[in-house]
Amino acid sequence: MGGITLEVIDAVALLTVDAPEVRNALTPRMGRELAEACDAVDADPAVGAAVVRGAGGTFCSGADRRTWDPSADQAEDATFRDTGAVYGAFRRVGTLAVPTIAAVRGAAVGAGINLALATDLRVVARDARLLAGFLRIGLHPGGGFFTLAGRSAGREATAAMGLFGEEVDGARAAELGLAWAAVDDAEVEDTALALAAVPARDPDLAREAVRSFRTELGPPGLPWDAALEFERATQMWSQRRRTGR
């Protein structure tokens, strides 16, 4: 049912969401695997940067519906912990000790867009699809989406995507500040790797620089961890409401 792979090439960690049969949708187990992979990256002082990508030409289509049941009691202990494992994976990517880049091809939807926004920088395909999509399916946004999007794209674009369900392509994402560069699909991963190679040349410096970067430019409004918890009860309510429970 898919998984997370980690390989290191020339001091750059490649974290791959690998479940192409469901367009790399995330399961709680994959969330835990991603957090473990991040721990491994942090423990390797020879790694100076990380690239997060999806297998098979798409980034991440959200939560895997095979393991996520919106009709379940979201406050039940096991369900609450499973959702937290996915949310925790976003947070863990965002606290990696090295500079991070998302290489976004295909779609980044729901949980997928949160994963992309968790990184320090994004390179996207011009025809990539970026969509929060929560309200479209009757759910409150989760995973700290408003904080994540707001720190990159500002209030207007965050409102359009998070409140009004607007979808943007990769070219528009770069215009809005959601991505650093929009390139041809075939060039996404090479571009991300070329960018990552710069800090990877000096892992010690890269780790110190990214620590300063995040400390000085941290997310606006609520801290990210507070935003996760602030949103969570309302999202659980919206899931229960959606199914009439």
Phi, psi and omega in degrees: 000032176084171180186189179245130176248149179229127170222154180241124180232118178052049175071009175251124176277131176254112178257115187244125171278116192235084173214063189297338180294340176236031180053040174064036173293147186267140171249163175304321178299319178294325176300317179292321178296321180295318177298319178295321178296322177296321177300319180295321178297313182297329182281351182255101184294349179277350179272130183242358179194164179220143175241128177257130183214171175246153179279157170070023173086010173222156185276287180196128185268007178116212178274143180285113183294345178289336182241354180247119182247103182294345179276350179289157177290109186289346178268353177296144193304308184295319179295317179299318179293322180295316177299319179298330179293322178289313178301318180297330178294320176301310183299321182292320175299320181290345179249013174307146184283359182236160174300141186234146178227136170263129175257102192256113172242157177067240185240144168233103190235138175057242177302331180294321179288327175297320179297316178297317182287345178290341182277169180283334187208150179230137169244127187234153170288144180303326182261013177296154178249121177245120188212124173289302168076001186295309183293334178298331181250018174078026180239147171286142177301147178227180176073012182078027186306314185298319177294316182296312182290321184297328182286340180258312190256349180084178188295317187296308181293325178296320177296316182300317184278317187276328182259328187246004172071020181290140175255143176235150174269178185297320180298317178292324178301319178294322178297323183279347183093006176284343180217152177283321184213144171244124185227174175300148184307318183292345184258355188301306186290322177297320179295316179298318180293323178295319176295316182295333182296334183293302177293333182295342179296334183221082185303322180297314179294319181301318181292322177290320182295317182289330175297316177295316180305310183288326178294319185279329186245021185314166186298150179281172175063224179293143169302152186303314182296324177292323179296321178303311183286325179300319183281337198294314182298320180291325177293320177298319176302316183293327178292317178294318180298322182299328184255004177076016180266000000 
